[in-house]
């Protein structure tokens, strides 16, 4: 999450957005309680409070931290709109957007929510290290998609240079974070194969291997698969 501006309000909003998206899980695991911003903005009537026994039970109950990272947004402070029903979508009092002053935070992928912002994975890794006690981290998902274009010739569909660029630039940032002492133990590209992606179904492709849905699910390695093979040999 990147502050929309340098104002104190937007900086605080970016931290709240992280709390509501990430701290919601990480604070209980490492501190035995929900983030202060969630307790303040949601309240105990909707956000349960851990008793002492529950807090001791959940605190430290992990072997490693798995992080999924794809993209980032600009975050601005948003005043409370009392005409809206309170919900998880409004509690943080933030506005998230992929652009600032008409300029995207990064190139847009096949999905409208996915912008290429490699610096974000570095920021998230360092934030996790400093805020949550320097845990061992496995990057369990990181990837980019493209639209499933049925009219695209197979040869062109396999030439996913944009995916190579995405992973190369993100791995650079991971390497940089490791150099700063972050305990990154593994990196998993999403995904090994084109998959059925939640509400997007088969309309987008994340895989480093192409699945021909119209021809007995035949599988073909994309250019990125060969790139990963060569990368891992080094």
PyMOL CGO cylinders between C-alpha atoms (Angstrom):
from pymol import cmd
from pymol.cgo import CYLINDER

trace = [
    CYLINDER, 0.00, 0.00, 0.00, 1.47, 3.33, -1.10, 0.3, 1, 1, 1, 1, 1, 1,
    CYLINDER, 1.47, 3.33, -1.10, 0.27, 6.64, 0.42, 0.3, 1, 1, 1, 1, 1, 1,
    CYLINDER, 0.27, 6.64, 0.42, -1.57, 8.70, -2.18, 0.3, 1, 1, 1, 1, 1, 1,
    CYLINDER, -1.57, 8.70, -2.18, 0.25, 11.80, -0.95, 0.3, 1, 1, 1, 1, 1, 1,
    CYLINDER, 0.25, 11.80, -0.95, 2.85, 12.76, 1.64, 0.3, 1, 1, 1, 1, 1, 1,
    CYLINDER, 2.85, 12.76, 1.64, 0.17, 14.05, 4.01, 0.3, 1, 1, 1, 1, 1, 1,
    CYLINDER, 0.17, 14.05, 4.01, -0.01, 12.59, 7.51, 0.3, 1, 1, 1, 1, 1, 1,
    CYLINDER, -0.01, 12.59, 7.51, -3.61, 11.54, 6.81, 0.3, 1, 1, 1, 1, 1, 1,
    CYLINDER, -3.61, 11.54, 6.81, -2.73, 9.50, 3.73, 0.3, 1, 1, 1, 1, 1, 1,
    CYLINDER, -2.73, 9.50, 3.73, 0.31, 7.95, 5.40, 0.3, 1, 1, 1, 1, 1, 1,
    CYLINDER, 0.31, 7.95, 5.40, -1.88, 6.85, 8.31, 0.3, 1, 1, 1, 1, 1, 1,
    CYLINDER, -1.88, 6.85, 8.31, -4.50, 5.57, 5.86, 0.3, 1, 1, 1, 1, 1, 1,
    CYLINDER, -4.50, 5.57, 5.86, -1.91, 3.40, 4.09, 0.3, 1, 1, 1, 1, 1, 1,
    CYLINDER, -1.91, 3.40, 4.09, -0.93, 1.83, 7.42, 0.3, 1, 1, 1, 1, 1, 1,
    CYLINDER, -0.93, 1.83, 7.42, -4.60, 1.23, 8.27, 0.3, 1, 1, 1, 1, 1, 1,
    CYLINDER, -4.60, 1.23, 8.27, -5.10, -0.46, 4.93, 0.3, 1, 1, 1, 1, 1, 1,
    CYLINDER, -5.10, -0.46, 4.93, -2.19, -2.80, 5.70, 0.3, 1, 1, 1, 1, 1, 1,
    CYLINDER, -2.19, -2.80, 5.70, -3.65, -3.51, 9.13, 0.3, 1, 1, 1, 1, 1, 1,
    CYLINDER, -3.65, -3.51, 9.13, -7.05, -4.42, 7.71, 0.3, 1, 1, 1, 1, 1, 1,
    CYLINDER, -7.05, -4.42, 7.71, -5.59, -6.58, 4.93, 0.3, 1, 1, 1, 1, 1, 1,
    CYLINDER, -5.59, -6.58, 4.93, -2.50, -8.08, 6.58, 0.3, 1, 1, 1, 1, 1, 1,
    CYLINDER, -2.50, -8.08, 6.58, -2.36, -7.18, 10.25, 0.3, 1, 1, 1, 1, 1, 1,
    CYLINDER, -2.36, -7.18, 10.25, -5.80, -8.74, 10.71, 0.3, 1, 1, 1, 1, 1, 1,
    CYLINDER, -5.80, -8.74, 10.71, -4.00, -12.10, 10.60, 0.3, 1, 1, 1, 1, 1, 1,
    CYLINDER, -4.00, -12.10, 10.60, -0.43, -11.20, 11.54, 0.3, 1, 1, 1, 1, 1, 1,
    CYLINDER, -0.43, -11.20, 11.54, -1.11, -9.28, 14.74, 0.3, 1, 1, 1, 1, 1, 1,
    CYLINDER, -1.11, -9.28, 14.74, -2.97, -12.18, 16.41, 0.3, 1, 1, 1, 1, 1, 1,
    CYLINDER, -2.97, -12.18, 16.41, -0.26, -14.63, 15.32, 0.3, 1, 1, 1, 1, 1, 1,
    CYLINDER, -0.26, -14.63, 15.32, 2.61, -12.51, 16.63, 0.3, 1, 1, 1, 1, 1, 1,
    CYLINDER, 2.61, -12.51, 16.63, 1.05, -10.29, 19.31, 0.3, 1, 1, 1, 1, 1, 1,
    CYLINDER, 1.05, -10.29, 19.31, -2.05, -12.15, 20.44, 0.3, 1, 1, 1, 1, 1, 1,
    CYLINDER, -2.05, -12.15, 20.44, -4.46, -9.36, 19.52, 0.3, 1, 1, 1, 1, 1, 1,
    CYLINDER, -4.46, -9.36, 19.52, -5.94, -7.51, 16.57, 0.3, 1, 1, 1, 1, 1, 1,
    CYLINDER, -5.94, -7.51, 16.57, -4.27, -4.30, 15.31, 0.3, 1, 1, 1, 1, 1, 1,
    CYLINDER, -4.27, -4.30, 15.31, -5.08, -1.15, 17.25, 0.3, 1, 1, 1, 1, 1, 1,
    CYLINDER, -5.08, -1.15, 17.25, -6.57, 0.48, 14.16, 0.3, 1, 1, 1, 1, 1, 1,
    CYLINDER, -6.57, 0.48, 14.16, -9.05, -2.39, 13.79, 0.3, 1, 1, 1, 1, 1, 1,
    CYLINDER, -9.05, -2.39, 13.79, -9.97, -2.33, 17.46, 0.3, 1, 1, 1, 1, 1, 1,
    CYLINDER, -9.97, -2.33, 17.46, -10.48, 1.43, 17.22, 0.3, 1, 1, 1, 1, 1, 1,
    CYLINDER, -10.48, 1.43, 17.22, -12.49, 1.57, 14.00, 0.3, 1, 1, 1, 1, 1, 1,
    CYLINDER, -12.49, 1.57, 14.00, -14.50, -1.64, 14.31, 0.3, 1, 1, 1, 1, 1, 1,
    CYLINDER, -14.50, -1.64, 14.31, -15.10, -1.97, 18.04, 0.3, 1, 1, 1, 1, 1, 1,
    CYLINDER, -15.10, -1.97, 18.04, -15.72, -4.99, 20.22, 0.3, 1, 1, 1, 1, 1, 1,
    CYLINDER, -15.72, -4.99, 20.22, -19.35, -5.36, 19.17, 0.3, 1, 1, 1, 1, 1, 1,
    CYLINDER, -19.35, -5.36, 19.17, -18.17, -6.59, 15.74, 0.3, 1, 1, 1, 1, 1, 1,
    CYLINDER, -18.17, -6.59, 15.74, -14.52, -7.50, 16.33, 0.3, 1, 1, 1, 1, 1, 1,
    CYLINDER, -14.52, -7.50, 16.33, -14.14, -10.17, 19.03, 0.3, 1, 1, 1, 1, 1, 1,
    CYLINDER, -14.14, -10.17, 19.03, -11.59, -9.55, 21.75, 0.3, 1, 1, 1, 1, 1, 1,
    CYLINDER, -11.59, -9.55, 21.75, -9.16, -12.33, 22.63, 0.3, 1, 1, 1, 1, 1, 1,
    CYLINDER, -9.16, -12.33, 22.63, -9.24, -13.33, 26.27, 0.3, 1, 1, 1, 1, 1, 1,
    CYLINDER, -9.24, -13.33, 26.27, -5.95, -14.19, 27.97, 0.3, 1, 1, 1, 1, 1, 1,
    CYLINDER, -5.95, -14.19, 27.97, -6.21, -17.91, 27.22, 0.3, 1, 1, 1, 1, 1, 1,
    CYLINDER, -6.21, -17.91, 27.22, -7.07, -17.32, 23.56, 0.3, 1, 1, 1, 1, 1, 1,
    CYLINDER, -7.07, -17.32, 23.56, -4.28, -14.78, 23.21, 0.3, 1, 1, 1, 1, 1, 1,
    CYLINDER, -4.28, -14.78, 23.21, -1.68, -17.21, 24.56, 0.3, 1, 1, 1, 1, 1, 1,
    CYLINDER, -1.68, -17.21, 24.56, -3.05, -19.96, 22.33, 0.3, 1, 1, 1, 1, 1, 1,
    CYLINDER, -3.05, -19.96, 22.33, -2.83, -18.02, 19.06, 0.3, 1, 1, 1, 1, 1, 1,
    CYLINDER, -2.83, -18.02, 19.06, 0.33, -15.98, 19.72, 0.3, 1, 1, 1, 1, 1, 1,
    CYLINDER, 0.33, -15.98, 19.72, 3.31, -17.65, 18.11, 0.3, 1, 1, 1, 1, 1, 1,
    CYLINDER, 3.31, -17.65, 18.11, 1.20, -20.47, 16.64, 0.3, 1, 1, 1, 1, 1, 1,
    CYLINDER, 1.20, -20.47, 16.64, 3.01, -20.63, 13.31, 0.3, 1, 1, 1, 1, 1, 1,
    CYLINDER, 3.01, -20.63, 13.31, 6.08, -22.29, 11.82, 0.3, 1, 1, 1, 1, 1, 1,
    CYLINDER, 6.08, -22.29, 11.82, 6.62, -19.73, 9.08, 0.3, 1, 1, 1, 1, 1, 1,
    CYLINDER, 6.62, -19.73, 9.08, 4.76, -16.88, 7.40, 0.3, 1, 1, 1, 1, 1, 1,
    CYLINDER, 4.76, -16.88, 7.40, 3.43, -17.38, 3.88, 0.3, 1, 1, 1, 1, 1, 1,
    CYLINDER, 3.43, -17.38, 3.88, 3.00, -14.20, 1.84, 0.3, 1, 1, 1, 1, 1, 1,
    CYLINDER, 3.00, -14.20, 1.84, 1.02, -13.79, -1.37, 0.3, 1, 1, 1, 1, 1, 1,
    CYLINDER, 1.02, -13.79, -1.37, 2.00, -10.69, -3.33, 0.3, 1, 1, 1, 1, 1, 1,
    CYLINDER, 2.00, -10.69, -3.33, 0.76, -9.54, -6.72, 0.3, 1, 1, 1, 1, 1, 1,
    CYLINDER, 0.76, -9.54, -6.72, 0.22, -5.81, -6.82, 0.3, 1, 1, 1, 1, 1, 1,
    CYLINDER, 0.22, -5.81, -6.82, -0.13, -2.53, -4.94, 0.3, 1, 1, 1, 1, 1, 1,
    CYLINDER, -0.13, -2.53, -4.94, -2.47, 0.45, -4.70, 0.3, 1, 1, 1, 1, 1, 1,
    CYLINDER, -2.47, 0.45, -4.70, -2.33, 4.07, -3.75, 0.3, 1, 1, 1, 1, 1, 1,
    CYLINDER, -2.33, 4.07, -3.75, -4.23, 4.68, -0.52, 0.3, 1, 1, 1, 1, 1, 1,
    CYLINDER, -4.23, 4.68, -0.52, -5.88, 7.92, 0.58, 0.3, 1, 1, 1, 1, 1, 1,
    CYLINDER, -5.88, 7.92, 0.58, -7.69, 8.82, 3.77, 0.3, 1, 1, 1, 1, 1, 1,
    CYLINDER, -7.69, 8.82, 3.77, -11.46, 8.66, 3.36, 0.3, 1, 1, 1, 1, 1, 1,
    CYLINDER, -11.46, 8.66, 3.36, -13.90, 10.45, 5.67, 0.3, 1, 1, 1, 1, 1, 1,
    CYLINDER, -13.90, 10.45, 5.67, -16.59, 8.33, 7.24, 0.3, 1, 1, 1, 1, 1, 1,
    CYLINDER, -16.59, 8.33, 7.24, -19.80, 8.16, 5.22, 0.3, 1, 1, 1, 1, 1, 1,
    CYLINDER, -19.80, 8.16, 5.22, -22.57, 7.72, 7.78, 0.3, 1, 1, 1, 1, 1, 1,
    CYLINDER, -22.57, 7.72, 7.78, -25.07, 6.91, 5.02, 0.3, 1, 1, 1, 1, 1, 1,
    CYLINDER, -25.07, 6.91, 5.02, -23.33, 3.56, 4.44, 0.3, 1, 1, 1, 1, 1, 1,
    CYLINDER, -23.33, 3.56, 4.44, -23.83, 0.48, 6.56, 0.3, 1, 1, 1, 1, 1, 1,
    CYLINDER, -23.83, 0.48, 6.56, -20.71, -0.40, 8.53, 0.3, 1, 1, 1, 1, 1, 1,
    CYLINDER, -20.71, -0.40, 8.53, -18.80, -3.31, 7.04, 0.3, 1, 1, 1, 1, 1, 1,
    CYLINDER, -18.80, -3.31, 7.04, -15.30, -4.61, 6.43, 0.3, 1, 1, 1, 1, 1, 1,
    CYLINDER, -15.30, -4.61, 6.43, -15.30, -2.63, 3.18, 0.3, 1, 1, 1, 1, 1, 1,
    CYLINDER, -15.30, -2.63, 3.18, -15.81, 0.70, 4.95, 0.3, 1, 1, 1, 1, 1, 1,
    CYLINDER, -15.81, 0.70, 4.95, -14.27, 0.22, 8.41, 0.3, 1, 1, 1, 1, 1, 1,
    CYLINDER, -14.27, 0.22, 8.41, -10.71, 1.21, 7.49, 0.3, 1, 1, 1, 1, 1, 1,
    CYLINDER, -10.71, 1.21, 7.49, -11.81, 4.64, 6.20, 0.3, 1, 1, 1, 1, 1, 1,
    CYLINDER, -11.81, 4.64, 6.20, -9.52, 4.44, 3.18, 0.3, 1, 1, 1, 1, 1, 1,
    CYLINDER, -9.52, 4.44, 3.18, -9.83, 4.88, -0.56, 0.3, 1, 1, 1, 1, 1, 1,
    CYLINDER, -9.83, 4.88, -0.56, -7.68, 2.59, -2.72, 0.3, 1, 1, 1, 1, 1, 1,
    CYLINDER, -7.68, 2.59, -2.72, -6.89, 3.34, -6.34, 0.3, 1, 1, 1, 1, 1, 1,
    CYLINDER, -6.89, 3.34, -6.34, -4.52, 2.13, -9.01, 0.3, 1, 1, 1, 1, 1, 1,
    CYLINDER, -4.52, 2.13, -9.01, -3.70, 5.60, -10.32, 0.3, 1, 1, 1, 1, 1, 1,
    CYLINDER, -3.70, 5.60, -10.32, -2.60, 9.01, -9.09, 0.3, 1, 1, 1, 1, 1, 1,
    CYLINDER, -2.60, 9.01, -9.09, -3.11, 12.17, -11.11, 0.3, 1, 1, 1, 1, 1, 1,
    CYLINDER, -3.11, 12.17, -11.11, -4.06, 10.03, -14.08, 0.3, 1, 1, 1, 1, 1, 1,
    CYLINDER, -4.06, 10.03, -14.08, -0.90, 7.89, -13.95, 0.3, 1, 1, 1, 1, 1, 1,
    CYLINDER, -0.90, 7.89, -13.95, -1.12, 4.17, -13.10, 0.3, 1, 1, 1, 1, 1, 1,
    CYLINDER, -1.12, 4.17, -13.10, 1.01, 2.87, -10.24, 0.3, 1, 1, 1, 1, 1, 1,
    CYLINDER, 1.01, 2.87, -10.24, 2.35, 0.35, -12.75, 0.3, 1, 1, 1, 1, 1, 1,
    CYLINDER, 2.35, 0.35, -12.75, 1.46, -1.42, -16.01, 0.3, 1, 1, 1, 1, 1, 1,
    CYLINDER, 1.46, -1.42, -16.01, -1.92, -3.15, -15.85, 0.3, 1, 1, 1, 1, 1, 1,
    CYLINDER, -1.92, -3.15, -15.85, -2.12, -6.91, -16.40, 0.3, 1, 1, 1, 1, 1, 1,
    CYLINDER, -2.12, -6.91, -16.40, -5.06, -8.98, -17.62, 0.3, 1, 1, 1, 1, 1, 1,
    CYLINDER, -5.06, -8.98, -17.62, -7.06, -8.36, -14.46, 0.3, 1, 1, 1, 1, 1, 1,
    CYLINDER, -7.06, -8.36, -14.46, -8.23, -4.84, -13.71, 0.3, 1, 1, 1, 1, 1, 1,
    CYLINDER, -8.23, -4.84, -13.71, -6.86, -5.05, -10.14, 0.3, 1, 1, 1, 1, 1, 1,
    CYLINDER, -6.86, -5.05, -10.14, -3.35, -6.22, -11.04, 0.3, 1, 1, 1, 1, 1, 1,
    CYLINDER, -3.35, -6.22, -11.04, -0.71, -3.54, -11.57, 0.3, 1, 1, 1, 1, 1, 1,
    CYLINDER, -0.71, -3.54, -11.57, 2.99, -4.36, -11.88, 0.3, 1, 1, 1, 1, 1, 1,
    CYLINDER, 2.99, -4.36, -11.88, 4.74, -2.79, -8.89, 0.3, 1, 1, 1, 1, 1, 1,
    CYLINDER, 4.74, -2.79, -8.89, 7.85, -4.82, -7.92, 0.3, 1, 1, 1, 1, 1, 1,
    CYLINDER, 7.85, -4.82, -7.92, 8.92, -2.39, -5.20, 0.3, 1, 1, 1, 1, 1, 1,
    CYLINDER, 8.92, -2.39, -5.20, 5.87, -3.46, -3.24, 0.3, 1, 1, 1, 1, 1, 1,
    CYLINDER, 5.87, -3.46, -3.24, 7.17, -6.95, -2.51, 0.3, 1, 1, 1, 1, 1, 1,
    CYLINDER, 7.17, -6.95, -2.51, 10.36, -5.44, -1.06, 0.3, 1, 1, 1, 1, 1, 1,
    CYLINDER, 10.36, -5.44, -1.06, 8.31, -3.08, 1.09, 0.3, 1, 1, 1, 1, 1, 1,
    CYLINDER, 8.31, -3.08, 1.09, 6.07, -5.90, 2.32, 0.3, 1, 1, 1, 1, 1, 1,
    CYLINDER, 6.07, -5.90, 2.32, 8.99, -8.17, 3.18, 0.3, 1, 1, 1, 1, 1, 1,
    CYLINDER, 8.99, -8.17, 3.18, 10.75, -5.46, 5.16, 0.3, 1, 1, 1, 1, 1, 1,
    CYLINDER, 10.75, -5.46, 5.16, 7.52, -4.43, 6.87, 0.3, 1, 1, 1, 1, 1, 1,
    CYLINDER, 7.52, -4.43, 6.87, 6.96, -8.03, 7.95, 0.3, 1, 1, 1, 1, 1, 1,
    CYLINDER, 6.96, -8.03, 7.95, 10.50, -8.28, 9.29, 0.3, 1, 1, 1, 1, 1, 1,
    CYLINDER, 10.50, -8.28, 9.29, 10.37, -5.07, 11.33, 0.3, 1, 1, 1, 1, 1, 1,
    CYLINDER, 10.37, -5.07, 11.33, 6.75, -5.21, 12.47, 0.3, 1, 1, 1, 1, 1, 1,
    CYLINDER, 6.75, -5.21, 12.47, 6.39, -8.91, 13.22, 0.3, 1, 1, 1, 1, 1, 1,
    CYLINDER, 6.39, -8.91, 13.22, 9.59, -10.12, 14.83, 0.3, 1, 1, 1, 1, 1, 1,
    CYLINDER, 9.59, -10.12, 14.83, 11.71, -11.15, 11.85, 0.3, 1, 1, 1, 1, 1, 1,
    CYLINDER, 11.71, -11.15, 11.85, 9.93, -14.44, 10.99, 0.3, 1, 1, 1, 1, 1, 1,
    CYLINDER, 9.93, -14.44, 10.99, 10.90, -16.94, 8.32, 0.3, 1, 1, 1, 1, 1, 1,
    CYLINDER, 10.90, -16.94, 8.32, 8.95, -16.04, 5.17, 0.3, 1, 1, 1, 1, 1, 1,
    CYLINDER, 8.95, -16.04, 5.17, 7.82, -18.17, 2.25, 0.3, 1, 1, 1, 1, 1, 1,
    CYLINDER, 7.82, -18.17, 2.25, 6.54, -16.21, -0.74, 0.3, 1, 1, 1, 1, 1, 1,
    CYLINDER, 6.54, -16.21, -0.74, 3.68, -18.57, -1.51, 0.3, 1, 1, 1, 1, 1, 1,
    CYLINDER, 3.68, -18.57, -1.51, 2.23, -16.71, -4.50, 0.3, 1, 1, 1, 1, 1, 1,
    CYLINDER, 2.23, -16.71, -4.50, 3.61, -14.11, -6.91, 0.3, 1, 1, 1, 1, 1, 1,
    CYLINDER, 3.61, -14.11, -6.91, 2.56, -13.76, -10.51, 0.3, 1, 1, 1, 1, 1, 1,
    CYLINDER, 2.56, -13.76, -10.51, 0.99, -11.90, -13.40, 0.3, 1, 1, 1, 1, 1, 1,
    CYLINDER, 0.99, -11.90, -13.40, -1.84, -12.81, -15.75, 0.3, 1, 1, 1, 1, 1, 1,
    CYLINDER, -1.84, -12.81, -15.75, -3.07, -12.05, -19.23, 0.3, 1, 1, 1, 1, 1, 1,
    CYLINDER, -3.07, -12.05, -19.23, -6.49, -12.32, -20.81, 0.3, 1, 1, 1, 1, 1, 1,
    CYLINDER, -6.49, -12.32, -20.81, -7.37, -15.66, -22.35, 0.3, 1, 1, 1, 1, 1, 1,
    CYLINDER, -7.37, -15.66, -22.35, -7.49, -14.67, -26.02, 0.3, 1, 1, 1, 1, 1, 1,
    CYLINDER, -7.49, -14.67, -26.02, -8.94, -17.62, -27.93, 0.3, 1, 1, 1, 1, 1, 1,
    CYLINDER, -8.94, -17.62, -27.93, -8.03, -16.06, -31.29, 0.3, 1, 1, 1, 1, 1, 1,
    CYLINDER, -8.03, -16.06, -31.29, -4.34, -15.74, -30.43, 0.3, 1, 1, 1, 1, 1, 1,
    CYLINDER, -4.34, -15.74, -30.43, -2.11, -18.27, -32.24, 0.3, 1, 1, 1, 1, 1, 1,
    CYLINDER, -2.11, -18.27, -32.24, -0.47, -20.76, -29.90, 0.3, 1, 1, 1, 1, 1, 1,
    CYLINDER, -0.47, -20.76, -29.90, 3.04, -19.58, -30.81, 0.3, 1, 1, 1, 1, 1, 1,
    CYLINDER, 3.04, -19.58, -30.81, 2.22, -16.04, -29.72, 0.3, 1, 1, 1, 1, 1, 1,
    CYLINDER, 2.22, -16.04, -29.72, 0.44, -17.22, -26.56, 0.3, 1, 1, 1, 1, 1, 1,
    CYLINDER, 0.44, -17.22, -26.56, 3.62, -19.00, -25.47, 0.3, 1, 1, 1, 1, 1, 1,
    CYLINDER, 3.62, -19.00, -25.47, 5.81, -15.91, -25.88, 0.3, 1, 1, 1, 1, 1, 1,
    CYLINDER, 5.81, -15.91, -25.88, 5.05, -14.41, -22.46, 0.3, 1, 1, 1, 1, 1, 1,
    CYLINDER, 5.05, -14.41, -22.46, 7.95, -11.98, -22.18, 0.3, 1, 1, 1, 1, 1, 1,
    CYLINDER, 7.95, -11.98, -22.18, 5.84, -9.80, -19.87, 0.3, 1, 1, 1, 1, 1, 1,
    CYLINDER, 5.84, -9.80, -19.87, 5.79, -12.66, -17.34, 0.3, 1, 1, 1, 1, 1, 1,
    CYLINDER, 5.79, -12.66, -17.34, 9.55, -13.08, -17.49, 0.3, 1, 1, 1, 1, 1, 1,
    CYLINDER, 9.55, -13.08, -17.49, 9.96, -9.35, -16.88, 0.3, 1, 1, 1, 1, 1, 1,
    CYLINDER, 9.96, -9.35, -16.88, 7.51, -9.49, -13.96, 0.3, 1, 1, 1, 1, 1, 1,
    CYLINDER, 7.51, -9.49, -13.96, 9.26, -12.34, -12.17, 0.3, 1, 1, 1, 1, 1, 1,
    CYLINDER, 9.26, -12.34, -12.17, 12.74, -11.03, -12.92, 0.3, 1, 1, 1, 1, 1, 1,
    CYLINDER, 12.74, -11.03, -12.92, 11.95, -7.63, -11.43, 0.3, 1, 1, 1, 1, 1, 1,
    CYLINDER, 11.95, -7.63, -11.43, 10.18, -9.09, -8.41, 0.3, 1, 1, 1, 1, 1, 1,
    CYLINDER, 10.18, -9.09, -8.41, 13.00, -11.55, -7.74, 0.3, 1, 1, 1, 1, 1, 1,
    CYLINDER, 13.00, -11.55, -7.74, 15.41, -8.61, -7.86, 0.3, 1, 1, 1, 1, 1, 1,
    CYLINDER, 15.41, -8.61, -7.86, 13.42, -6.99, -5.06, 0.3, 1, 1, 1, 1, 1, 1,
    CYLINDER, 13.42, -6.99, -5.06, 13.32, -10.25, -3.10, 0.3, 1, 1, 1, 1, 1, 1,
    CYLINDER, 13.32, -10.25, -3.10, 17.09, -10.54, -3.43, 0.3, 1, 1, 1, 1, 1, 1,
    CYLINDER, 17.09, -10.54, -3.43, 17.43, -6.96, -2.23, 0.3, 1, 1, 1, 1, 1, 1,
    CYLINDER, 17.43, -6.96, -2.23, 15.28, -7.75, 0.82, 0.3, 1, 1, 1, 1, 1, 1,
    CYLINDER, 15.28, -7.75, 0.82, 17.35, -10.84, 1.60, 0.3, 1, 1, 1, 1, 1, 1,
    CYLINDER, 17.35, -10.84, 1.60, 20.42, -8.61, 1.48, 0.3, 1, 1, 1, 1, 1, 1,
    CYLINDER, 20.42, -8.61, 1.48, 18.76, -6.45, 4.14, 0.3, 1, 1, 1, 1, 1, 1,
    CYLINDER, 18.76, -6.45, 4.14, 18.37, -9.47, 6.40, 0.3, 1, 1, 1, 1, 1, 1,
    CYLINDER, 18.37, -9.47, 6.40, 14.83, -10.61, 5.61, 0.3, 1, 1, 1, 1, 1, 1,
    CYLINDER, 14.83, -10.61, 5.61, 14.57, -14.38, 6.11, 0.3, 1, 1, 1, 1, 1, 1,
    CYLINDER, 14.57, -14.38, 6.11, 13.03, -15.39, 2.79, 0.3, 1, 1, 1, 1, 1, 1,
    CYLINDER, 13.03, -15.39, 2.79, 13.16, -19.19, 2.51, 0.3, 1, 1, 1, 1, 1, 1,
    CYLINDER, 13.16, -19.19, 2.51, 11.22, -19.87, -0.70, 0.3, 1, 1, 1, 1, 1, 1,
    CYLINDER, 11.22, -19.87, -0.70, 9.55, -18.24, -3.70, 0.3, 1, 1, 1, 1, 1, 1,
    CYLINDER, 9.55, -18.24, -3.70, 6.60, -19.79, -5.53, 0.3, 1, 1, 1, 1, 1, 1,
    CYLINDER, 6.60, -19.79, -5.53, 5.50, -18.40, -8.89, 0.3, 1, 1, 1, 1, 1, 1,
    CYLINDER, 5.50, -18.40, -8.89, 1.77, -18.35, -9.48, 0.3, 1, 1, 1, 1, 1, 1,
    CYLINDER, 1.77, -18.35, -9.48, 1.17, -20.42, -11.33, 0.3, 1, 1, 1, 1, 1, 1,
    CYLINDER, 1.17, -20.42, -11.33, 2.75, -23.59, -12.71, 0.3, 1, 1, 1, 1, 1, 1,
    CYLINDER, 2.75, -23.59, -12.71, -0.27, -24.08, -15.00, 0.3, 1, 1, 1, 1, 1, 1,
    CYLINDER, -0.27, -24.08, -15.00, -3.09, -21.92, -16.28, 0.3, 1, 1, 1, 1, 1, 1,
    CYLINDER, -3.09, -21.92, -16.28, -5.89, -22.44, -13.76, 0.3, 1, 1, 1, 1, 1, 1,
    CYLINDER, -5.89, -22.44, -13.76, -9.53, -21.76, -12.95, 0.3, 1, 1, 1, 1, 1, 1,
    CYLINDER, -9.53, -21.76, -12.95, -9.13, -18.41, -11.19, 0.3, 1, 1, 1, 1, 1, 1,
    CYLINDER, -9.13, -18.41, -11.19, -11.89, -17.70, -8.71, 0.3, 1, 1, 1, 1, 1, 1,
    CYLINDER, -11.89, -17.70, -8.71, -14.62, -15.48, -10.21, 0.3, 1, 1, 1, 1, 1, 1,
    CYLINDER, -14.62, -15.48, -10.21, -12.51, -14.95, -13.36, 0.3, 1, 1, 1, 1, 1, 1,
    CYLINDER, -12.51, -14.95, -13.36, -12.66, -18.63, -14.21, 0.3, 1, 1, 1, 1, 1, 1,
    CYLINDER, -12.66, -18.63, -14.21, -10.80, -19.45, -17.42, 0.3, 1, 1, 1, 1, 1, 1,
    CYLINDER, -10.80, -19.45, -17.42, -10.93, -15.87, -18.75, 0.3, 1, 1, 1, 1, 1, 1,
    CYLINDER, -10.93, -15.87, -18.75, -7.37, -15.14, -17.58, 0.3, 1, 1, 1, 1, 1, 1,
    CYLINDER, -7.37, -15.14, -17.58, -4.11, -17.09, -17.58, 0.3, 1, 1, 1, 1, 1, 1,
    CYLINDER, -4.11, -17.09, -17.58, -1.53, -17.06, -14.78, 0.3, 1, 1, 1, 1, 1, 1,
    CYLINDER, -1.53, -17.06, -14.78, 0.50, -20.13, -15.74, 0.3, 1, 1, 1, 1, 1, 1,
    CYLINDER, 0.50, -20.13, -15.74, 4.06, -20.53, -16.93, 0.3, 1, 1, 1, 1, 1, 1,
    CYLINDER, 4.06, -20.53, -16.93, 2.60, -23.51, -18.80, 0.3, 1, 1, 1, 1, 1, 1,
    CYLINDER, 2.60, -23.51, -18.80, -0.23, -23.04, -21.31, 0.3, 1, 1, 1, 1, 1, 1,
    CYLINDER, -0.23, -23.04, -21.31, -3.31, -25.26, -21.09, 0.3, 1, 1, 1, 1, 1, 1,
    CYLINDER, -3.31, -25.26, -21.09, -5.25, -25.81, -24.32, 0.3, 1, 1, 1, 1, 1, 1,
    CYLINDER, -5.25, -25.81, -24.32, -8.79, -25.96, -22.94, 0.3, 1, 1, 1, 1, 1, 1,
    CYLINDER, -8.79, -25.96, -22.94, -10.23, -26.81, -26.36, 0.3, 1, 1, 1, 1, 1, 1,
    CYLINDER, -10.23, -26.81, -26.36, -7.89, -29.70, -27.16, 0.3, 1, 1, 1, 1, 1, 1,
    CYLINDER, -7.89, -29.70, -27.16, -7.90, -32.32, -24.39, 0.3, 1, 1, 1, 1, 1, 1,
    CYLINDER, -7.90, -32.32, -24.39, -6.10, -29.99, -21.96, 0.3, 1, 1, 1, 1, 1, 1,
    CYLINDER, -6.10, -29.99, -21.96, -2.78, -30.36, -23.75, 0.3, 1, 1, 1, 1, 1, 1,
    CYLINDER, -2.78, -30.36, -23.75, 0.02, -28.57, -21.95, 0.3, 1, 1, 1, 1, 1, 1,
    CYLINDER, 0.02, -28.57, -21.95, 2.75, -26.42, -23.51, 0.3, 1, 1, 1, 1, 1, 1,
    CYLINDER, 2.75, -26.42, -23.51, 5.62, -24.66, -21.70, 0.3, 1, 1, 1, 1, 1, 1,
    CYLINDER, 5.62, -24.66, -21.70, 5.60, -20.91, -22.18, 0.3, 1, 1, 1, 1, 1, 1,
    CYLINDER, 5.60, -20.91, -22.18, 8.79, -18.92, -22.65, 0.3, 1, 1, 1, 1, 1, 1,
    CYLINDER, 8.79, -18.92, -22.65, 8.70, -18.12, -18.93, 0.3, 1, 1, 1, 1, 1, 1,
    CYLINDER, 8.70, -18.12, -18.93, 8.91, -21.82, -18.06, 0.3, 1, 1, 1, 1, 1, 1,
    CYLINDER, 8.91, -21.82, -18.06, 12.17, -22.10, -19.99, 0.3, 1, 1, 1, 1, 1, 1,
    CYLINDER, 12.17, -22.10, -19.99, 13.39, -18.89, -18.35, 0.3, 1, 1, 1, 1, 1, 1,
    CYLINDER, 13.39, -18.89, -18.35, 12.70, -20.30, -14.88, 0.3, 1, 1, 1, 1, 1, 1,
    CYLINDER, 12.70, -20.30, -14.88, 14.49, -23.52, -15.82, 0.3, 1, 1, 1, 1, 1, 1,
    CYLINDER, 14.49, -23.52, -15.82, 17.58, -21.58, -16.88, 0.3, 1, 1, 1, 1, 1, 1,
    CYLINDER, 17.58, -21.58, -16.88, 17.34, -19.26, -13.89, 0.3, 1, 1, 1, 1, 1, 1,
    CYLINDER, 17.34, -19.26, -13.89, 17.27, -22.15, -11.43, 0.3, 1, 1, 1, 1, 1, 1,
    CYLINDER, 17.27, -22.15, -11.43, 20.34, -23.72, -13.03, 0.3, 1, 1, 1, 1, 1, 1,
    CYLINDER, 20.34, -23.72, -13.03, 22.45, -20.66, -12.23, 0.3, 1, 1, 1, 1, 1, 1,
]
cmd.load_cgo(trace, "trace")
